[in-house]
Amino acid sequence: MCVHPLVAWEQMAEWISLEELVVIGDSLMRRQRSFVLGGVRRFEEILETDLNFRGRKACMKAVSMPRSGTDSSQETRLRLLMERHGLTGAVVNMKTCDPVSGKVSYFDIAYPQYGFALEYHGRQHGLHETWTHDIDKVRFLFRQNMYVFGVKAEDMKNERKMNELLATIFTQISAPRLVGDE
């Protein structure tokens, strides 16, 4: 028997962590999908109509946390990790167009207000086409006076590596900018 994806999201709330509930929420609103659930408002609507189920409390807590337009569960986990460390206001899949190459790019998790972006590098980034596109993206942001920090799955599993990355990011965003930087 099949249920609507939002009903499945509600039903999973009893069994999974808040973080994984948000990961599923993001997954239901992917950037490139044939099935588009809509925005966060759809989650709110189902909670307004379905008032009595196990896990409702978790869903109420999670409802404002999913973001539309994500590309992967690992990117969501990375965004949530950054939020736990005080870096809020992420722009998910920030769209840019490089005037030099004319290429449109999406940065996984961007913090334009702090001058940096995070790129999650899964296995597909080892493919030549993806790898060369990633290099072009980094060059474009560099010309915009923004830094790009690459993150791998192994980094996210290693507390020491993540702490080093966070320390580097916090050092970078607190450093004074050069004269003429915006």
C-alpha positions as CSV (number, residue, x, y, z in Angstrom):
1,M,0.0,0.0,0.0
2,C,1.3,3.4,-0.9
3,V,1.0,6.6,1.0
4,H,1.7,10.2,0.1
5,P,5.4,11.2,0.8
6,L,4.4,13.7,3.5
7,V,2.4,11.0,5.3
8,A,5.5,8.7,5.1
9,W,7.6,11.7,6.5
10,E,5.1,11.9,9.4
11,Q,5.2,8.2,10.1
12,M,9.0,8.1,10.1
13,A,9.2,10.9,12.7
14,E,8.6,8.4,15.5
15,W,11.6,6.2,14.5
16,I,14.3,8.5,13.3
17,S,16.4,11.5,14.6
18,L,15.4,15.1,14.1
19,E,18.4,15.5,11.7
20,E,17.2,12.5,9.6
21,L,13.7,13.9,9.5
22,V,15.1,17.1,8.1
23,V,17.2,15.1,5.6
24,I,14.1,13.4,4.4
25,G,12.3,16.7,4.2
26,D,15.1,18.1,2.0
27,S,14.9,15.0,-0.1
28,L,11.3,15.6,-0.8
29,M,12.1,19.0,-2.2
30,R,15.2,18.3,-4.4
31,R,16.3,20.7,-7.1
32,Q,16.2,18.2,-9.9
33,R,13.3,15.9,-9.6
34,S,10.5,14.7,-11.7
35,F,8.2,14.7,-8.6
36,V,8.2,18.1,-6.9
37,L,6.6,18.2,-3.6
38,G,6.6,22.0,-3.3
39,G,7.9,24.1,-0.5
40,V,8.0,23.9,3.3
41,R,4.4,25.2,3.3
42,R,3.2,21.7,2.2
43,F,4.8,20.3,5.4
44,E,3.0,22.9,7.5
45,E,-0.3,22.2,5.7
46,I,-0.2,18.5,6.5
47,L,0.5,19.2,10.1
48,E,-2.4,21.5,10.2
49,T,-4.8,18.8,9.0
50,D,-3.3,15.7,10.6
51,L,-3.4,16.6,14.3
52,N,-3.0,13.3,16.1
53,F,-0.2,10.9,15.2
54,R,2.9,9.6,16.9
55,G,5.9,11.7,16.1
56,R,3.9,14.9,15.6
57,K,6.0,16.7,18.2
58,A,9.2,15.8,16.2
59,C,7.5,17.0,13.0
60,M,6.5,20.3,14.6
61,K,10.1,20.8,15.6
62,A,11.5,19.8,12.2
63,V,8.9,21.6,9.9
64,S,10.8,24.8,9.5
65,M,14.2,23.2,9.0
66,P,14.0,21.6,5.5
67,R,15.2,23.7,2.5
68,S,13.9,23.5,-1.1
69,G,16.4,22.9,-3.9
70,T,19.0,20.6,-2.3
71,D,20.9,18.0,-4.2
72,S,22.0,15.4,-1.7
73,S,21.4,14.1,1.8
74,Q,25.1,14.7,2.7
75,E,24.8,18.3,1.8
76,T,21.8,18.6,4.1
77,R,23.8,16.9,6.9
78,L,26.7,19.3,6.3
79,R,24.3,22.3,6.5
80,L,22.8,21.0,9.7
81,L,26.3,20.5,11.1
82,M,27.2,24.1,10.3
83,E,24.0,25.3,12.0
84,R,24.8,23.4,15.1
85,H,28.1,25.4,15.2
86,G,26.3,28.7,14.9
87,L,26.5,29.3,11.1
88,T,23.0,30.0,10.1
89,G,21.6,31.7,7.0
90,A,23.0,29.3,4.4
91,V,21.9,29.7,0.8
92,V,21.3,26.2,-0.6
93,N,22.4,25.7,-4.2
94,M,23.3,29.4,-4.7
95,K,23.0,30.0,-8.4
96,T,25.7,31.9,-10.2
97,C,26.6,32.7,-13.7
98,D,30.3,33.2,-14.6
99,P,30.5,36.1,-17.0
100,V,33.9,34.8,-18.3
101,S,32.8,31.3,-19.2
102,G,29.0,31.9,-19.3
103,K,28.5,28.7,-17.2
104,V,25.8,28.5,-14.7
105,S,26.9,26.9,-11.4
106,Y,25.3,26.0,-8.1
107,F,27.2,26.2,-4.9
108,D,26.0,23.5,-2.5
109,I,26.0,25.6,0.7
110,A,26.9,29.3,0.4
111,Y,27.3,32.0,3.1
112,P,27.6,35.1,0.9
113,Q,27.3,37.3,4.0
114,Y,30.6,35.7,5.3
115,G,32.3,35.3,2.0
116,F,32.5,31.6,1.6
117,A,30.8,28.5,0.2
118,L,31.0,24.8,1.1
119,E,31.1,22.2,-1.7
120,Y,30.4,18.6,-0.7
121,H,32.5,16.3,-2.9
122,G,31.1,12.9,-3.3
123,R,32.5,10.2,-5.6
124,Q,31.0,11.7,-8.7
125,H,33.3,14.7,-8.3
126,G,36.2,12.4,-9.4
127,L,34.7,12.2,-12.9
128,H,36.6,14.4,-15.4
129,E,33.6,16.6,-16.4
130,T,32.6,17.2,-12.8
131,W,36.1,17.8,-11.6
132,T,36.8,20.4,-14.3
133,H,33.5,22.1,-13.6
134,D,34.3,22.2,-9.9
135,I,37.6,23.9,-10.7
136,D,35.8,26.6,-12.8
137,K,33.3,27.1,-9.9
138,V,36.2,27.7,-7.4
139,R,37.9,30.1,-9.8
140,F,34.6,32.1,-10.2
141,L,34.1,32.5,-6.5
142,F,37.7,33.4,-6.0
143,R,37.1,36.3,-8.5
144,Q,34.2,37.3,-6.3
145,N,36.4,37.5,-3.2
146,M,34.8,34.3,-1.8
147,Y,36.5,31.2,-0.5
148,V,35.3,27.7,-1.2
149,F,35.9,24.9,1.3
150,G,35.6,21.3,-0.1
151,V,34.2,18.7,2.2
152,K,34.3,14.9,1.7
153,A,32.3,12.1,3.4
154,E,35.4,11.1,5.3
155,D,35.7,14.6,6.7
156,M,32.2,14.5,8.0
157,K,32.8,11.2,9.8
158,N,36.0,12.5,11.5
159,E,35.4,14.9,14.3
160,R,39.0,16.2,14.3
161,K,38.8,17.0,10.6
162,M,35.5,18.8,11.0
163,N,36.8,20.8,13.9
164,E,39.8,21.8,11.8
165,L,37.5,22.9,9.0
166,L,35.3,24.8,11.3
167,A,38.3,26.5,12.9
168,T,39.6,27.5,9.4
169,I,36.2,28.9,8.5
170,F,35.7,30.9,11.7
171,T,39.3,32.3,11.3
172,Q,38.5,33.3,7.7
173,I,35.2,35.0,8.4
174,S,36.6,36.9,11.3
175,A,39.7,38.1,9.5
176,P,39.7,41.7,8.3
177,R,39.1,42.1,4.6
178,L,41.6,43.7,2.2
179,V,41.0,47.4,1.4
180,G,38.6,47.5,-1.6
181,D,36.8,44.2,-0.7
182,E,33.1,44.5,-0.5
